[in-house]
Amino acid sequence: MNQTLDDKVAIIRESFQAGSADFLEVSGSFRVCLGSGQTVYIYIETYDNAITARFETKTPDPEKRQSEIDKLWVALVKEIYFADISKFHELQSGNDRFVYTASVCMDESVFFHETIVIGTDAPDMTEVSLVEGEKESITDVLDFDEAASTIARSPAEEAIEGLETIDAKMLRQSLDMMNLKRSSNVRMALTRIFRSAVGAEELTCSIQNEAIKLISQNDHEDLRMIQTINSAGFLEPVIGLLYEAVFGKNLNS
């Protein structure tokens, strides 16, 4: 099903809310204060049915103004990496005020990440030639592989494996299905954890950092709810780890 502009703006909004930028809802749009020190407005441009980022500055010097715009563009690309952001162009100027806009495009394909299956073309171990003097019995090789395959993965590694199978759209849909409000601290924590899940160690650190923020009764009720209803699926391992971290258990146990 094709996404509407409102759907795409909702994803951008959720990404900013889960990030480090200061976020404020404004009628018909939202305002984001980025770490670069600049403020940008994101909204749907009704006349051309597009998503627009708008930036205003009072810097009179053209070179300094261009430096501001370049810095802003880099910060936006970093925050909403899944979108294509055009370069800012000057929309209007006057009364010592300069207005710039950029288009924000989100192709449907950005929500699909191909899963590469390794192994179909892997060499058959029984066909590997062994060099004289370094001979090793095939039985020893197979015994080693069997032993390695029985080594249990850590909970964090299982969580990473599950998260690698999904994208931002699938995560958002899953959180919606678990009845987590967009304003839920648990929802935003899971979104931040998803974005930082580049490895087991990073995931563990992210979960620990998010766990100390979930201190209210509503946070605990939300976490207990999703722990109960999400009994299977790609989010089960990471929810379990977050649940254990919040309620005082050791992540490495």
C-alpha positions in Angstrom: 0.0 0.0 0.0 1.4 3.4 -1.0 2.1 5.8 1.8 0.4 9.2 2.0 2.3 12.4 2.7 0.8 12.4 6.2 2.2 8.9 6.7 5.6 10.1 5.6 5.5 13.2 7.8 4.5 11.0 10.8 7.6 8.9 10.2 9.8 12.0 10.0 8.2 13.4 13.2 8.7 10.1 15.1 12.4 10.0 14.0 13.0 13.5 15.4 11.1 12.7 18.6 13.3 9.7 19.1 16.4 11.6 18.5 18.3 14.3 20.4 16.8 17.4 18.7 14.4 19.6 20.6 10.9 19.1 19.1 7.8 21.2 19.2 4.4 20.7 17.5 3.2 23.8 15.6 -0.2 24.2 13.9 0.0 22.3 10.6 3.7 21.5 11.0 6.4 20.9 13.6 9.6 22.8 14.6 12.9 21.1 15.3 15.9 22.8 17.0 18.9 20.8 15.9 22.2 20.3 17.6 23.8 22.6 15.1 21.9 25.4 16.8 19.5 26.0 13.9 15.7 25.8 13.8 13.8 24.3 10.9 10.1 23.8 10.3 8.8 20.7 8.5 5.4 20.8 6.9 3.3 19.7 3.9 3.3 22.3 1.1 -0.4 22.1 0.0 0.0 23.8 -3.4 2.5 21.3 -4.7 1.6 18.4 -2.4 5.2 18.0 -1.1 7.0 17.9 2.2 9.1 21.1 2.8 11.8 22.1 5.3 11.9 25.8 6.0 14.7 27.8 7.5 14.9 31.5 8.4 18.0 33.5 9.2 19.0 37.2 9.8 22.6 36.7 9.0 23.5 39.5 6.5 26.8 38.1 5.2 26.1 35.8 2.2 29.1 33.6 2.9 28.2 33.1 6.6 24.6 32.5 5.6 25.7 29.8 3.1 27.8 28.2 5.8 24.7 28.2 8.1 22.6 26.5 5.4 25.3 23.9 4.6 25.6 23.1 8.3 21.8 22.8 8.6 21.6 20.5 5.6 24.2 18.1 7.0 22.4 18.0 10.4 19.1 17.2 8.7 20.6 14.5 6.6 22.0 12.9 9.7 18.7 13.1 11.6 16.4 11.8 8.9 18.9 9.6 7.0 16.1 7.7 5.3 14.9 10.7 3.3 16.3 12.6 0.3 16.8 16.2 1.1 17.4 18.7 -1.6 19.8 21.6 -1.2 18.2 24.7 0.3 17.4 27.5 -2.0 16.4 31.1 -1.1 12.6 31.6 -1.2 12.4 35.3 -0.2 14.3 38.0 1.6 13.4 41.3 3.1 13.4 43.3 6.4 16.8 41.7 7.2 15.2 38.3 7.1 16.2 35.5 4.7 14.0 32.4 4.1 15.2 29.2 2.6 13.4 26.0 1.8 14.3 22.4 0.8 12.2 19.5 -0.4 12.1 16.3 1.6 11.4 13.2 -0.5 10.8 9.7 0.8 10.7 7.0 -1.9 8.8 3.8 -1.0 11.9 1.8 -1.5 13.7 3.4 1.4 11.6 1.3 3.7 12.8 -1.9 2.2 16.2 -3.4 3.1 17.3 -6.5 1.1 18.2 -9.5 3.3 21.2 -11.3 1.8 21.3 -15.0 2.4 24.7 -16.4 2.5 25.4 -20.1 2.0 23.8 -21.2 -1.3 27.1 -20.8 -3.1 29.3 -21.8 -0.2 31.9 -24.5 -1.1 31.1 -28.1 0.0 33.6 -28.9 2.8 33.9 -32.4 1.4 35.3 -31.0 -1.9 38.1 -28.9 -0.2 41.6 -30.1 -1.1 44.0 -30.4 1.8 47.6 -29.5 1.4 50.2 -32.1 2.2 51.6 -31.5 5.7 48.5 -29.6 6.8 46.1 -32.5 6.4 43.1 -32.5 8.6 40.4 -35.1 8.6 37.0 -34.1 7.3 35.6 -35.7 10.5 37.6 -33.2 12.6 36.3 -30.3 10.5 32.7 -31.4 10.8 33.0 -32.1 14.5 34.4 -28.5 15.0 31.5 -27.0 12.9 29.0 -29.0 14.9 30.4 -27.9 18.2 30.5 -24.2 17.0 26.9 -24.3 15.9 25.8 -25.4 19.4 27.4 -22.4 21.1 24.4 -20.4 22.3 24.0 -16.8 21.1 23.7 -14.1 23.7 20.3 -12.4 24.2 21.8 -9.2 22.7 22.9 -11.2 19.6 19.5 -12.7 19.2 17.9 -9.2 19.5 20.3 -7.8 16.8 19.4 -10.7 14.5 15.7 -9.9 14.9 16.2 -6.1 14.3 18.2 -6.7 11.2 15.2 -8.3 9.5 13.1 -5.1 9.7 13.1 -1.5 8.6 11.7 1.8 10.1 8.3 1.3 8.6 7.9 -2.2 10.0 9.0 -1.0 13.4 6.5 1.8 13.4 3.7 -0.6 12.3 4.6 -3.1 15.0 4.6 -0.4 17.7 1.2 0.8 16.5 -0.1 -2.8 16.7 1.0 -2.9 20.3 -1.1 0.1 21.1 1.8 2.3 22.1 1.0 5.9 21.8 3.3 8.1 19.7 4.1 10.1 22.9 4.9 6.9 24.8 8.4 7.0 26.4 8.7 3.3 25.8 7.9 3.7 22.1 10.5 6.4 21.7 13.1 4.3 23.7 12.5 1.3 21.4 12.9 3.6 18.3 16.2 4.9 19.6 17.4 1.4 20.4 16.5 0.3 16.9 18.5 3.2 15.4 21.6 2.4 17.5 21.5 -1.4 16.9 24.7 -1.8 14.9 26.1 -4.5 17.1 25.5 -6.5 20.3 27.7 -4.2 22.4 26.1 -1.0 21.1 22.6 -2.5 21.6 23.4 -3.4 25.2 24.7 0.1 26.0 21.6 1.7 24.3 19.2 -0.5 26.3 20.9 0.3 29.6 20.8 4.1 28.7 17.1 3.9 27.8 16.2 1.8 30.9 17.3 4.5 33.3 14.9 7.0 31.7 11.8 4.8 32.1 10.9 5.6 35.6 7.2 6.6 35.7 4.3 4.4 36.4 3.0 4.9 32.9 6.4 3.8 31.5 6.3 0.6 33.6 2.7 -0.2 32.6 3.5 0.3 28.9 6.5 -2.0 29.2 4.6 -4.7 31.1 1.9 -4.5 28.5 4.1 -5.0 25.5 6.1 -7.7 27.3 2.9 -9.6 27.7 1.4 -9.2 24.2 4.6 -9.5 22.2 5.2 -13.2 22.9 6.8 -13.8 19.5 8.3 -11.9 16.7 11.4 -9.8 15.9 10.9 -7.4 18.8 10.6 -10.0 21.5 14.3 -10.3 22.4 14.9 -6.5 22.6 11.7 -6.0 24.6 12.8 -8.7 26.9 16.2 -7.1 27.4 14.7 -3.7 28.1 12.2 -5.2 30.5 15.0 -6.9 32.4 17.0 -3.7 32.5 14.2 -1.6 33.7 13.1 -4.0 36.5 16.5 -4.4 37.9 17.9 -7.6 36.3 21.4 -7.9 34.8 21.5 -7.8 31.0 24.4 -10.1 31.0 22.9 -12.8 33.2 
